[in-house]
Amino acid sequence: MSKASIPELYHYTNLHSYLNIVRIGKILTSPSCLYEPKNITKVHNPVTGSMEFVDLEHDHIKRVVWLTESKKSSGHGLALKPFNLRITVKPNDSTVWWMKWQMDNHMEKKWFKHFTKGFDYRSWWVSEKEIPVSDILLVEDINTGEVLYSCK
């Protein structure tokens, strides 16, 4: 898919995570959830400084940066709670519509149904590459309308 046919894409986060993105210099990949979790453990992430639940068996497989074409911070299913920051990113050569990506990577049908139930999964996109801050176009607080960063 050409970059011209990719819609404007967003990564939702909170202020704490955004400050980590700026400090680290990139949006890090996270688990792709291709497989149903089997071995969940809570661990400390030394990069972000936060505690995270991880699936020791699967989280290292095909990590991605989760993106959406949805301008809303909730309803798409990429977050358990609405985030207040919307980061607009420039697509890279690894940006793929999630529906195609999950088919190409053989997501199990049963897990697909469970994982996507009730969500706007057709708005999902992924990047298998970390996204450098130089590819961030806009950061806005969707509650206040404040623009925290813009290169537009």
ZALUMRO-331449 format. One record per atom (N, C-alpha, C, CB): residue in one letter; x, y, z; residue number from 1; atom name. Coordinates in Angstrom, 2 decimals. Glycine has a CB too. Example, Ala and Ser with C-alpha at 12.3 -4.5 7.8 and 13.67 -1.06 7.14 Angstrom:
BEGIN
REC  resn       xx       yy       zz  resi  name
REC     a    13.19    -5.69     7.80     1     N
REC     a    12.30    -4.50     7.80     1    CA
REC     a    13.20    -3.30     7.80     1     C
REC     a    11.31    -4.47     9.05     1    CB
REC     s    12.85    -2.25     7.08     2     N
REC     s    13.67    -1.06     7.14     2    CA
REC     s    12.90     0.03     7.87     2     C
REC     s    14.08    -0.60     5.72     2    CB
! end
This chain:
BEGIN
REC  resn       xx       yy       zz  resi  name
REC     m     0.85    -1.17     0.00     1     N
REC     m     0.00     0.00     0.00     1    CA
REC     m     0.89     1.23     0.00     1     C
REC     m    -0.96     0.00     1.22     1    CB
REC     s     0.59     2.17    -0.89     2     N
REC     s     1.40     3.37    -0.96     2    CA
REC     s     1.08     4.29     0.20     2     C
REC     s     1.19     4.10    -2.30     2    CB
REC     k     2.06     5.11     0.57     3     N
REC     k     1.85     6.05     1.67     3    CA
REC     k     0.71     7.01     1.36     3     C
REC     k     3.13     6.83     1.96     3    CB
REC     a     0.50     7.29     0.07     4     N
REC     a    -0.57     8.21    -0.31     4    CA
REC     a    -1.94     7.66     0.03     4     C
REC     a    -0.49     8.51    -1.80     4    CB
REC     s    -2.09     6.33     0.08     5     N
REC     s    -3.40     5.75     0.37     5    CA
REC     s    -3.60     5.45     1.86     5     C
REC     s    -3.56     4.48    -0.43     5    CB
REC     i    -2.62     5.72     2.68     6     N
REC     i    -2.75     5.52     4.11     6    CA
REC     i    -3.37     6.78     4.72     6     C
REC     i    -1.35     5.20     4.78     6    CB
REC     p    -4.44     6.62     5.50     7     N
REC     p    -5.08     7.80     6.10     7    CA
REC     p    -4.20     8.41     7.19     7     C
REC     p    -6.45     7.43     6.68     7    CB
REC     e    -4.60     9.55     7.70     8     N
REC     e    -3.89    10.15     8.83     8    CA
REC     e    -4.00     9.18    10.01     8     C
REC     e    -4.48    11.57     9.19     8    CB
REC     l    -2.88     8.92    10.68     9     N
REC     l    -2.85     7.93    11.74     9    CA
REC     l    -2.47     8.55    13.07     9     C
REC     l    -1.88     6.81    11.40     9    CB
REC     y    -3.04     7.95    14.14    10     N
REC     y    -2.87     8.49    15.48    10    CA
REC     y    -2.40     7.39    16.44    10     C
REC     y    -4.17     9.12    15.98    10    CB
REC     h    -1.63     7.83    17.41    11     N
REC     h    -1.22     6.98    18.52    11    CA
REC     h    -1.69     7.71    19.78    11     C
REC     h     0.35     6.70    18.54    11    CB
REC     y    -2.50     7.04    20.59    12     N
REC     y    -3.05     7.66    21.80    12    CA
REC     y    -2.22     7.26    23.02    12     C
REC     y    -4.52     7.26    22.01    12    CB
REC     t    -2.04     8.24    23.91    13     N
REC     t    -1.24     7.98    25.10    13    CA
REC     t    -1.61     8.99    26.20    13     C
REC     t     0.27     8.05    24.78    13    CB
REC     n    -0.89     8.93    27.30    14     N
REC     n    -1.07     9.90    28.38    14    CA
REC     n     0.20    10.74    28.50    14     C
REC     n    -1.40     9.19    29.74    14    CB
REC     l     0.16    11.75    29.34    15     N
REC     l     1.30    12.67    29.46    15    CA
REC     l     2.55    11.96    29.93    15     C
REC     l     0.96    13.81    30.41    15    CB
REC     h     2.44    11.08    30.92    16     N
REC     h     3.60    10.35    31.44    16    CA
REC     h     4.28     9.56    30.31    16     C
REC     h     3.17     9.40    32.58    16    CB
REC     s     3.50     8.82    29.54    17     N
REC     s     4.07     8.03    28.44    17    CA
REC     s     4.63     8.91    27.33    17     C
REC     s     3.02     7.07    27.86    17    CB
REC     y     3.96    10.03    27.05    18     N
REC     y     4.47    10.95    26.04    18    CA
REC     y     5.84    11.50    26.45    18     C
REC     y     3.47    12.11    25.81    18    CB
REC     l     5.98    11.86    27.72    19     N
REC     l     7.28    12.36    28.18    19    CA
REC     l     8.36    11.29    28.05    19     C
REC     l     7.19    12.83    29.65    19    CB
REC     n     8.00    10.02    28.25    20     N
REC     n     8.95     8.93    28.01    20    CA
REC     n     9.30     8.82    26.52    20     C
REC     n     8.37     7.59    28.51    20    CB
REC     i     8.31     9.00    25.65    21     N
REC     i     8.57     8.98    24.20    21    CA
REC     i     9.60    10.05    23.85    21     C
REC     i     7.26     9.19    23.39    21    CB
REC     v     9.40    11.25    24.37    22     N
REC     v    10.33    12.36    24.11    22    CA
REC     v    11.71    12.03    24.67    22     C
REC     v     9.80    13.68    24.72    22    CB
REC     r    11.77    11.51    25.89    23     N
REC     r    13.05    11.19    26.54    23    CA
REC     r    13.81    10.11    25.77    23     C
REC     r    12.83    10.73    27.99    23    CB
REC     i    13.08     9.07    25.35    24     N
REC     i    13.69     7.94    24.65    24    CA
REC     i    13.96     8.28    23.18    24     C
REC     i    12.79     6.70    24.74    24    CB
REC     g    13.14     9.15    22.60    25     N
REC     g    13.33     9.56    21.21    25    CA
REC     g    12.51     8.77    20.21    25     C
REC     g    14.77     9.46    20.86    25    CB
REC     k    11.57     7.95    20.70    26     N
REC     k    10.76     7.15    19.78    26    CA
REC     k     9.56     6.57    20.49    26     C
REC     k    11.60     6.03    19.15    26    CB
REC     i     8.54     6.21    19.69    27     N
REC     i     7.42     5.44    20.21    27    CA
REC     i     7.82     3.99    20.10    27     C
REC     i     6.07     5.75    19.42    27    CB
REC     l     7.90     3.33    21.24    28     N
REC     l     8.36     1.94    21.28    28    CA
REC     l     7.27     0.98    20.81    28     C
REC     l     8.81     1.57    22.68    28    CB
REC     t     7.70    -0.16    20.32    29     N
REC     t     6.75    -1.22    19.98    29    CA
REC     t     6.22    -1.85    21.27    29     C
REC     t     7.40    -2.30    19.07    29    CB
REC     s     5.08    -2.50    21.15    30     N
REC     s     4.47    -3.22    22.27    30    CA
REC     s     3.93    -4.54    21.73    30     C
REC     s     3.33    -2.36    22.95    30    CB
REC     p     3.44    -5.40    22.59    31     N
REC     p     2.96    -6.70    22.11    31    CA
REC     p     1.90    -6.58    21.02    31     C
REC     p     2.40    -7.51    23.28    31    CB
REC     s     1.98    -7.44    20.03    32     N
REC     s     1.04    -7.40    18.91    32    CA
REC     s    -0.24    -8.16    19.19    32     C
REC     s     1.69    -7.95    17.68    32    CB
REC     c    -0.23    -8.99    20.20    33     N
REC     c    -1.42    -9.78    20.58    33    CA
REC     c    -1.85   -10.74    19.48    33     C
REC     c    -2.58    -8.86    20.92    33    CB
REC     l    -0.90   -11.23    18.69    34     N
REC     l    -1.23   -12.21    17.66    34    CA
REC     l    -1.74   -13.51    18.26    34     C
REC     l    -0.01   -12.49    16.80    34    CB
REC     y    -1.28   -13.81    19.45    35     N
REC     y    -1.65   -15.07    20.10    35    CA
REC     y    -2.36   -14.80    21.41    35     C
REC     y    -0.41   -15.94    20.34    35    CB
REC     e    -3.26   -15.68    21.77    36     N
REC     e    -3.96   -15.56    23.03    36    CA
REC     e    -2.96   -15.67    24.18    36     C
REC     e    -5.06   -16.64    23.15    36    CB
REC     p    -3.00   -14.73    25.13    37     N
REC     p    -2.05   -14.77    26.25    37    CA
REC     p    -2.20   -16.06    27.07    37     C
REC     p    -2.26   -13.56    27.17    37    CB
REC     k    -1.06   -16.62    27.48    38     N
REC     k    -1.06   -17.87    28.24    38    CA
REC     k    -0.36   -17.75    29.59    38     C
REC     k    -0.39   -18.96    27.42    38    CB
REC     n     0.67   -16.90    29.67    39     N
REC     n     1.52   -16.87    30.84    39    CA
REC     n     1.73   -15.41    31.27    39     C
REC     n     2.88   -17.56    30.56    39    CB
REC     i     0.69   -14.81    31.89    40     N
REC     i     0.72   -13.39    32.25    40    CA
REC     i     1.48   -13.19    33.57    40     C
REC     i    -0.71   -12.84    32.35    40    CB
REC     t     2.42   -12.24    33.55    41     N
REC     t     3.22   -11.90    34.71    41    CA
REC     t     3.36   -10.39    34.78    41     C
REC     t     4.62   -12.59    34.66    41    CB
REC     k     3.40    -9.83    35.98    42     N
REC     k     3.61    -8.40    36.15    42    CA
REC     k     5.10    -8.14    36.33    42     C
REC     k     2.79    -7.85    37.37    42    CB
REC     v     5.67    -7.26    35.51    43     N
REC     v     7.10    -6.97    35.57    43    CA
REC     v     7.33    -5.45    35.52    43     C
REC     v     7.86    -7.67    34.41    43    CB
REC     h     8.50    -5.04    35.95    44     N
REC     h     8.91    -3.63    35.88    44    CA
REC     h     9.61    -3.40    34.55    44     C
REC     h     9.84    -3.24    37.08    44    CB
REC     n     9.15    -2.38    33.81    45     N
REC     n     9.78    -2.01    32.55    45    CA
REC     n    10.81    -0.93    32.86    45     C
REC     n     8.73    -1.53    31.50    45    CB
REC     p    12.11    -1.24    32.75    46     N
REC     p    13.14    -0.25    33.10    46    CA
REC     p    13.19     0.94    32.14    46     C
REC     p    14.50    -0.92    33.14    46    CB
REC     v    12.68     0.76    30.92    47     N
REC     v    12.70     1.86    29.94    47    CA
REC     v    11.66     2.91    30.30    47     C
REC     v    12.44     1.33    28.52    47    CB
REC     t    10.44     2.46    30.61    48     N
REC     t     9.35     3.41    30.90    48    CA
REC     t     9.22     3.69    32.40    48     C
REC     t     8.04     2.88    30.37    48    CB
REC     g     9.78     2.81    33.23    49     N
REC     g     9.69     2.98    34.66    49    CA
REC     g     8.36     2.54    35.26    49     C
REC     g     9.92     4.39    35.00    49    CB
REC     s     7.55     1.85    34.48    50     N
REC     s     6.23     1.44    34.97    50    CA
REC     s     6.13    -0.08    35.09    50     C
REC     s     5.13     1.97    34.04    50    CB
REC     m     5.14    -0.50    35.86    51     N
REC     m     4.84    -1.93    35.97    51    CA
REC     m     3.91    -2.30    34.82    51     C
REC     m     4.19    -2.28    37.35    51    CB
REC     e     4.15    -3.44    34.20    52     N
REC     e     3.35    -3.88    33.07    52    CA
REC     e     3.02    -5.35    33.20    52     C
REC     e     4.09    -3.62    31.75    52    CB
REC     f     1.87    -5.72    32.66    53     N
REC     f     1.51    -7.13    32.56    53    CA
REC     f     2.05    -7.63    31.24    53     C
REC     f    -0.03    -7.35    32.68    53    CB
REC     v     2.78    -8.73    31.27    54     N
REC     v     3.34    -9.29    30.04    54    CA
REC     v     3.01   -10.77    29.93    54     C
REC     v     4.87    -9.08    30.00    54    CB
REC     d     2.95   -11.23    28.71    55     N
REC     d     2.79   -12.65    28.40    55    CA
REC     d     4.18   -13.15    28.04    55     C
REC     d     1.73   -12.90    27.23    55    CB
REC     l     4.82   -13.83    28.97    56     N
REC     l     6.21   -14.25    28.77    56    CA
REC     l     6.37   -15.17    27.56    56     C
REC     l     6.72   -14.96    30.01    56    CB
REC     e     5.31   -15.85    27.18    57     N
REC     e     5.39   -16.77    26.05    57    CA
REC     e     5.28   -16.07    24.70    57     C
REC     e     4.30   -17.81    26.18    57    CB
REC     h     4.49   -14.99    24.61    58     N
REC     h     4.17   -14.42    23.30    58    CA
REC     h     4.53   -12.96    23.08    58     C
REC     h     2.75   -14.58    23.06    58    CB
REC     d     4.74   -12.17    24.12    59     N
REC     d     4.88   -10.73    23.95    59    CA
REC     d     6.07   -10.32    23.09    59     C
REC     d     5.00   -10.08    25.28    59    CB
REC     h     7.06   -11.15    22.96    60     N
REC     h     8.24   -10.81    22.15    60    CA
REC     h     8.01   -11.07    20.66    60     C
REC     h     9.44   -11.62    22.64    60    CB
REC     i     6.91   -11.72    20.30    61     N
REC     i     6.65   -12.10    18.91    61    CA
REC     i     5.99   -10.94    18.16    61     C
REC     i     5.76   -13.36    18.84    61    CB
REC     k     6.59   -10.50    17.08    62     N
REC     k     6.01    -9.49    16.18    62    CA
REC     k     5.50    -8.26    16.92    62     C
REC     k     4.88   -10.10    15.39    62    CB
REC     r     6.38    -7.60    17.64    63     N
REC     r     5.98    -6.40    18.37    63    CA
REC     r     5.67    -5.28    17.38    63     C
REC     r     7.11    -5.95    19.36    63    CB
REC     v     4.72    -4.40    17.76    64     N
REC     v     4.26    -3.34    16.86    64    CA
REC     v     4.00    -2.05    17.63    64     C
REC     v     3.00    -3.79    16.11    64    CB
REC     v     3.92    -0.96    16.90    65     N
REC     v     3.35     0.27    17.42    65    CA
REC     v     1.91     0.28    16.93    65     C
REC     v     4.16     1.57    16.95    65    CB
REC     w     0.98     0.38    17.88    66     N
REC     w    -0.45     0.39    17.55    66    CA
REC     w    -0.87     1.80    17.14    66     C
REC     w    -1.30    -0.10    18.74    66    CB
REC     l    -1.58     1.87    16.01    67     N
REC     l    -2.07     3.14    15.48    67    CA
REC     l    -3.54     2.98    15.10    67     C
REC     l    -1.22     3.60    14.24    67    CB
REC     t    -4.22     4.09    14.93    68     N
REC     t    -5.61     4.05    14.48    68    CA
REC     t    -5.88     5.25    13.60    68     C
REC     t    -6.59     4.00    15.68    68    CB
REC     e    -6.87     5.11    12.73    69     N
REC     e    -7.31     6.26    11.94    69    CA
REC     e    -8.46     6.98    12.64    69     C
REC     e    -7.73     5.81    10.54    69    CB
REC     s    -8.85     6.51    13.82    70     N
REC     s    -9.95     7.11    14.58    70    CA
REC     s    -9.49     8.38    15.30    70     C
REC     s   -10.51     6.10    15.60    70    CB
REC     k   -10.24     9.45    15.13    71     N
REC     k    -9.92    10.71    15.82    71    CA
REC     k   -10.40    10.68    17.27    71     C
REC     k   -10.55    11.89    15.09    71    CB
REC     k   -11.13     9.62    17.66    72     N
REC     k   -11.60     9.49    19.04    72    CA
REC     k   -10.60     8.64    19.83    72     C
REC     k   -13.02     8.86    19.08    72    CB
REC     s   -10.46     8.97    21.12    73     N
REC     s    -9.49     8.23    21.94    73    CA
REC     s   -10.07     6.95    22.52    73     C
REC     s    -9.00     9.11    23.06    73    CB
REC     s   -11.35     6.71    22.33    74     N
REC     s   -11.95     5.49    22.87    74    CA
REC     s   -12.87     4.87    21.82    74     C
REC     s   -12.73     5.78    24.17    74    CB
REC     g   -13.28     3.64    22.08    75     N
REC     g   -14.19     2.95    21.16    75    CA
REC     g   -13.48     2.08    20.14    75     C
REC     g   -15.03     3.94    20.45    75    CB
REC     h   -12.24     2.41    19.83    76     N
REC     h   -11.52     1.60    18.85    76    CA
REC     h   -10.91     0.36    19.48    76     C
REC     h   -10.43     2.42    18.19    76    CB
REC     g   -10.72     0.37    20.80    77     N
REC     g   -10.22    -0.81    21.50    77    CA
REC     g    -8.74    -0.87    21.71    77     C
REC     g   -10.63    -1.99    20.77    77    CB
REC     l    -8.01     0.16    21.35    78     N
REC     l    -6.56     0.12    21.52    78    CA
REC     l    -6.11     0.58    22.90    78     C
REC     l    -5.91     0.99    20.47    78    CB
REC     a    -7.05     0.89    23.76    79     N
REC     a    -6.71     1.29    25.13    79    CA
REC     a    -7.84     0.85    26.05    79     C
REC     a    -6.48     2.82    25.23    79    CB
REC     l    -7.47     0.45    27.25    80     N
REC     l    -8.48     0.05    28.23    80    CA
REC     l    -9.22     1.26    28.79    80     C
REC     l    -7.84    -0.74    29.36    80    CB
REC     k    -8.58     2.42    28.73    81     N
REC     k    -9.21     3.65    29.17    81    CA
REC     k    -8.88     4.74    28.15    81     C
REC     k    -8.74     4.06    30.62    81    CB
REC     p    -9.72     5.76    28.05    82     N
REC     p    -9.41     6.83    27.09    82    CA
REC     p    -8.14     7.57    27.49    82     C
REC     p   -10.58     7.81    26.99    82    CB
REC     f    -7.30     7.83    26.53    83     N
REC     f    -6.10     8.63    26.76    83    CA
REC     f    -6.39    10.06    26.35    83     C
REC     f    -4.88     8.06    25.98    83    CB
REC     n    -5.68    11.01    26.95    84     N
REC     n    -5.95    12.40    26.64    84    CA
REC     n    -5.03    13.00    25.58    84     C
REC     n    -5.84    13.20    27.89    84    CB
REC     l    -3.97    12.29    25.18    85     N
REC     l    -3.09    12.84    24.15    85    CA
REC     l    -3.21    12.05    22.85    85     C
REC     l    -1.64    12.84    24.64    85    CB
REC     r    -3.37    12.80    21.77    86     N
REC     r    -3.42    12.19    20.43    86    CA
REC     r    -2.16    12.63    19.69    86     C
REC     r    -4.73    12.60    19.64    86    CB
REC     i    -1.37    11.64    19.27    87     N
REC     i    -0.14    11.91    18.52    87    CA
REC     i    -0.40    11.54    17.07    87     C
REC     i     1.09    11.10    19.11    87    CB
REC     t    -0.29    12.50    16.19    88     N
REC     t    -0.41    12.25    14.76    88    CA
REC     t     0.97    11.88    14.24    88     C
REC     t    -0.99    13.49    13.99    88    CB
REC     v     1.06    10.74    13.53    89     N
REC     v     2.36    10.27    13.05    89    CA
REC     v     2.39    10.14    11.54    89     C
REC     v     2.70     8.92    13.69    89    CB
REC     k     3.60    10.25    11.02    90     N
REC     k     3.84    10.04     9.59    90    CA
REC     k     4.02     8.54     9.38    90     C
REC     k     5.10    10.85     9.09    90    CB
REC     p     3.28     7.92     8.45    91     N
REC     p     3.47     6.49     8.19    91    CA
REC     p     4.89     6.20     7.72    91     C
REC     p     2.46     6.00     7.13    91    CB
REC     n     5.39     5.00     8.06    92     N
REC     n     6.70     4.58     7.57    92    CA
REC     n     6.52     3.38     6.64    92     C
REC     n     7.66     4.23     8.75    92    CB
REC     d     7.62     2.83     6.16    93     N
REC     d     7.52     1.71     5.21    93    CA
REC     d     7.05     0.41     5.85    93     C
REC     d     8.86     1.48     4.56    93    CB
REC     s     6.85     0.43     7.16    94     N
REC     s     6.37    -0.73     7.90    94    CA
REC     s     4.91    -0.57     8.35    94     C
REC     s     7.26    -0.99     9.11    94    CB
REC     t     4.27     0.53     7.97    95     N
REC     t     2.89     0.79     8.38    95    CA
REC     t     1.92    -0.01     7.51    95     C
REC     t     2.57     2.30     8.29    95    CB
REC     v     1.09    -0.81     8.19    96     N
REC     v     0.17    -1.72     7.49    96    CA
REC     v    -1.19    -1.69     8.17    96     C
REC     v     0.74    -3.16     7.47    96    CB
REC     w    -2.26    -1.79     7.37    97     N
REC     w    -3.60    -1.91     7.92    97    CA
REC     w    -3.65    -3.21     8.72    97     C
REC     w    -4.70    -1.88     6.80    97    CB
REC     w    -4.13    -3.14     9.94    98     N
REC     w    -4.10    -4.29    10.84    98    CA
REC     w    -4.83    -5.50    10.29    98     C
REC     w    -4.70    -3.91    12.16    98    CB
REC     m    -5.94    -5.33     9.59    99     N
REC     m    -6.67    -6.47     9.04    99    CA
REC     m    -5.78    -7.29     8.10    99     C
REC     m    -7.94    -5.99     8.29    99    CB
REC     k    -5.05    -6.61     7.25   100     N
REC     k    -4.12    -7.30     6.35   100    CA
REC     k    -2.98    -7.93     7.14   100     C
REC     k    -3.56    -6.33     5.28   100    CB
REC     w    -2.44    -7.16     8.10   101     N
REC     w    -1.30    -7.62     8.89   101    CA
REC     w    -1.64    -8.89     9.66   101     C
REC     w    -0.84    -6.52     9.85   101    CB
REC     q    -2.80    -8.91    10.33   102     N
REC     q    -3.14   -10.09    11.14   102    CA
REC     q    -3.38   -11.31    10.24   102     C
REC     q    -4.39    -9.81    11.99   102    CB
REC     m    -3.93   -11.10     9.03   103     N
REC     m    -4.11   -12.24     8.11   103    CA
REC     m    -2.75   -12.75     7.62   103     C
REC     m    -4.99   -11.82     6.90   103    CB
REC     d    -1.87   -11.83     7.26   104     N
REC     d    -0.53   -12.21     6.80   104    CA
REC     d     0.25   -12.95     7.88   104     C
REC     d     0.25   -10.97     6.35   104    CB
REC     n    -0.07   -12.66     9.15   105     N
REC     n     0.64   -13.27    10.28   105    CA
REC     n    -0.14   -14.40    10.94   105     C
REC     n     0.97   -12.21    11.30   105    CB
REC     h    -1.21   -14.82    10.30   106     N
REC     h    -1.96   -16.04    10.68   106    CA
REC     h    -2.52   -16.01    12.10   106     C
REC     h    -1.07   -17.24    10.53   106    CB
REC     m    -3.21   -14.92    12.43   107     N
REC     m    -3.89   -14.87    13.73   107    CA
REC     m    -4.99   -15.93    13.75   107     C
REC     m    -4.48   -13.44    14.01   107    CB
REC     e    -5.08   -16.67    14.85   108     N
REC     e    -6.10   -17.71    14.95   108    CA
REC     e    -7.49   -17.09    14.96   108     C
REC     e    -5.88   -18.55    16.23   108    CB
REC     k    -8.43   -17.69    14.21   109     N
REC     k    -9.79   -17.14    14.08   109    CA
REC     k   -10.50   -17.00    15.42   109     C
REC     k   -10.61   -18.03    13.17   109    CB
REC     k   -10.38   -18.00    16.29   110     N
REC     k   -11.04   -17.95    17.59   110    CA
REC     k   -10.50   -16.77    18.42   110     C
REC     k   -10.82   -19.29    18.34   110    CB
REC     w    -9.19   -16.59    18.43   111     N
REC     w    -8.59   -15.49    19.17   111    CA
REC     w    -8.95   -14.16    18.52   111     C
REC     w    -7.06   -15.65    19.24   111    CB
REC     f    -8.99   -14.09    17.20   112     N
REC     f    -9.39   -12.88    16.48   112    CA
REC     f   -10.78   -12.43    16.95   112     C
REC     f    -9.39   -13.13    14.95   112    CB
REC     k   -11.73   -13.34    17.00   113     N
REC     k   -13.10   -13.01    17.41   113    CA
REC     k   -13.12   -12.47    18.83   113     C
REC     k   -14.01   -14.23    17.29   113    CB
REC     h   -12.40   -13.10    19.72   114     N
REC     h   -12.35   -12.66    21.12   114    CA
REC     h   -11.65   -11.30    21.23   114     C
REC     h   -11.62   -13.71    21.99   114    CB
REC     f   -10.53   -11.15    20.57   115     N
REC     f    -9.69    -9.96    20.67   115    CA
REC     f   -10.37    -8.71    20.11   115     C
REC     f    -8.38   -10.19    19.95   115    CB
REC     t   -11.19    -8.88    19.07   116     N
REC     t   -11.79    -7.73    18.38   116    CA
REC     t   -13.23    -7.44    18.80   116     C
REC     t   -11.74    -7.96    16.91   116    CB
REC     k   -13.82    -8.30    19.58   117     N
REC     k   -15.25    -8.19    19.92   117    CA
REC     k   -15.58    -6.83    20.55   117     C
REC     k   -15.66    -9.31    20.88   117    CB
REC     g   -16.51    -6.13    19.91   118     N
REC     g   -16.99    -4.86    20.42   118    CA
REC     g   -16.13    -3.66    20.10   118     C
REC     g   -17.12    -4.96    21.87   118    CB
REC     f   -15.09    -3.84    19.31   119     N
REC     f   -14.17    -2.74    19.00   119    CA
REC     f   -14.19    -2.39    17.51   119     C
REC     f   -12.76    -3.11    19.42   119    CB
REC     d   -13.76    -1.17    17.21   120     N
REC     d   -13.65    -0.69    15.83   120    CA
REC     d   -12.29    -1.11    15.26   120     C
REC     d   -13.84     0.85    15.76   120    CB
REC     y   -12.07    -2.41    15.17   121     N
REC     y   -10.77    -2.93    14.75   121    CA
REC     y   -10.43    -2.60    13.30   121     C
REC     y   -10.72    -4.41    14.95   121    CB
REC     r   -11.41    -2.25    12.50   122     N
REC     r   -11.11    -1.88    11.11   122    CA
REC     r   -10.40    -0.53    11.01   122     C
REC     r   -12.40    -1.83    10.29   122    CB
REC     s   -10.32     0.19    12.13   123     N
REC     s    -9.59     1.46    12.16   123    CA
REC     s    -8.13     1.26    12.56   123     C
REC     s   -10.27     2.45    13.12   123    CB
REC     w    -7.75     0.03    12.91   124     N
REC     w    -6.41    -0.23    13.43   124    CA
REC     w    -5.37    -0.34    12.33   124     C
REC     w    -6.41    -1.51    14.25   124    CB
REC     w    -4.20     0.18    12.63   125     N
REC     w    -3.01     0.07    11.79   125    CA
REC     w    -1.86    -0.30    12.72   125     C
REC     w    -2.72     1.41    11.00   125    CB
REC     v    -0.80    -0.87    12.18   126     N
REC     v     0.38    -1.17    12.97   126    CA
REC     v     1.64    -0.80    12.20   126     C
REC     v     0.41    -2.66    13.35   126    CB
REC     s     2.68    -0.56    12.96   127     N
REC     s     4.02    -0.40    12.40   127    CA
REC     s     4.92    -1.38    13.14   127     C
REC     s     4.55     1.08    12.54   127    CB
REC     e     5.62    -2.22    12.41   128     N
REC     e     6.55    -3.15    13.05   128    CA
REC     e     7.84    -2.46    13.47   128     C
REC     e     6.86    -4.31    12.11   128    CB
REC     k     7.99    -1.21    13.09   129     N
REC     k     9.17    -0.42    13.47   129    CA
REC     k     8.77     0.61    14.52   129     C
REC     k     9.81     0.27    12.24   129    CB
REC     e     9.70     0.88    15.42   130     N
REC     e     9.50     1.98    16.35   130    CA
REC     e     9.38     3.26    15.55   130     C
REC     e    10.67     2.07    17.39   130    CB
REC     i     8.64     4.22    16.07   131     N
REC     i     8.42     5.47    15.35   131    CA
REC     i     9.26     6.57    16.00   131     C
REC     i     6.90     5.86    15.34   131    CB
REC     p    10.25     7.10    15.27   132     N
REC     p    11.10     8.15    15.86   132    CA
REC     p    10.31     9.44    16.07   132     C
REC     p    12.33     8.42    14.96   132    CB
REC     v    10.73    10.24    17.03   133     N
REC     v    10.03    11.50    17.29   133    CA
REC     v    10.04    12.40    16.06   133     C
REC     v    10.66    12.22    18.48   133    CB
REC     s    11.00    12.22    15.17   134     N
REC     s    11.03    13.03    13.94   134    CA
REC     s     9.84    12.73    13.03   134     C
REC     s    12.34    12.78    13.18   134    CB
REC     d     9.15    11.59    13.26   135     N
REC     d     7.96    11.25    12.47   135    CA
REC     d     6.66    11.65    13.18   135     C
REC     d     7.95     9.77    12.18   135    CB
REC     i     6.78    12.34    14.30   136     N
REC     i     5.60    12.86    14.99   136    CA
REC     i     5.26    14.22    14.38   136     C
REC     i     5.85    12.98    16.55   136    CB
REC     l     4.03    14.34    13.90   137     N
REC     l     3.60    15.57    13.24   137    CA
REC     l     2.88    16.53    14.17   137     C
REC     l     2.71    15.22    12.09   137    CB
REC     l     2.13    15.97    15.13   138     N
REC     l     1.32    16.80    16.00   138    CA
REC     l     1.03    16.05    17.29   138     C
REC     l     0.00    17.21    15.29   138    CB
REC     v     1.05    16.75    18.41   139     N
REC     v     0.65    16.19    19.70   139    CA
REC     v    -0.36    17.16    20.29   139     C
REC     v     1.89    15.96    20.68   139    CB
REC     e    -1.56    16.64    20.57   140     N
REC     e    -2.60    17.51    21.10   140    CA
REC     e    -3.32    16.86    22.27   140     C
REC     e    -3.58    17.87    20.02   140    CB
REC     d    -3.70    17.70    23.23   141     N
REC     d    -4.50    17.26    24.35   141    CA
REC     d    -5.95    17.32    23.88   141     C
REC     d    -4.26    18.14    25.65   141    CB
REC     i    -6.59    16.18    23.74   142     N
REC     i    -7.94    16.17    23.16   142    CA
REC     i    -9.00    16.64    24.14   142     C
REC     i    -8.28    14.78    22.67   142    CB
REC     n    -8.64    16.76    25.42   143     N
REC     n    -9.60    17.29    26.40   143    CA
REC     n    -9.63    18.81    26.40   143     C
REC     n    -9.25    16.78    27.81   143    CB
REC     t    -8.45    19.41    26.23   144     N
REC     t    -8.37    20.88    26.30   144    CA
REC     t    -8.20    21.55    24.94   144     C
REC     t    -7.22    21.28    27.19   144    CB
REC     g    -7.79    20.78    23.93   145     N
REC     g    -7.51    21.35    22.62   145    CA
REC     g    -6.12    21.93    22.51   145     C
REC     g    -8.52    22.42    22.32   145    CB
REC     e    -5.33    21.89    23.59   146     N
REC     e    -3.98    22.44    23.60   146    CA
REC     e    -3.08    21.63    22.68   146     C
REC     e    -3.41    22.48    25.03   146    CB
REC     v    -2.31    22.32    21.85   147     N
REC     v    -1.31    21.67    21.00   147    CA
REC     v     0.02    21.70    21.76   147     C
REC     v    -1.18    22.38    19.60   147    CB
REC     l     0.54    20.49    22.06   148     N
REC     l     1.80    20.38    22.79   148    CA
REC     l     3.00    20.42    21.86   148     C
REC     l     1.83    19.11    23.61   148    CB
REC     y     2.78    20.01    20.62   149     N
REC     y     3.86    19.99    19.62   149    CA
REC     y     3.23    19.99    18.25   149     C
REC     y     4.80    18.76    19.81   149    CB
REC     s     3.84    20.72    17.33   150     N
REC     s     3.38    20.71    15.94   150    CA
REC     s     4.55    20.97    15.02   150     C
REC     s     2.28    21.75    15.72   150    CB
REC     c     4.65    20.16    13.99   151     N
REC     c     5.63    20.46    12.93   151    CA
REC     c     4.89    20.72    11.62   151     C
REC     c     6.65    19.29    12.77   151    CB
REC     k     3.57    20.84    11.72   152     N
REC     k     2.74    21.11    10.52   152    CA
REC     k     2.84    22.55    10.11   152     C
REC     k     1.27    20.75    10.77   152    CB
! end
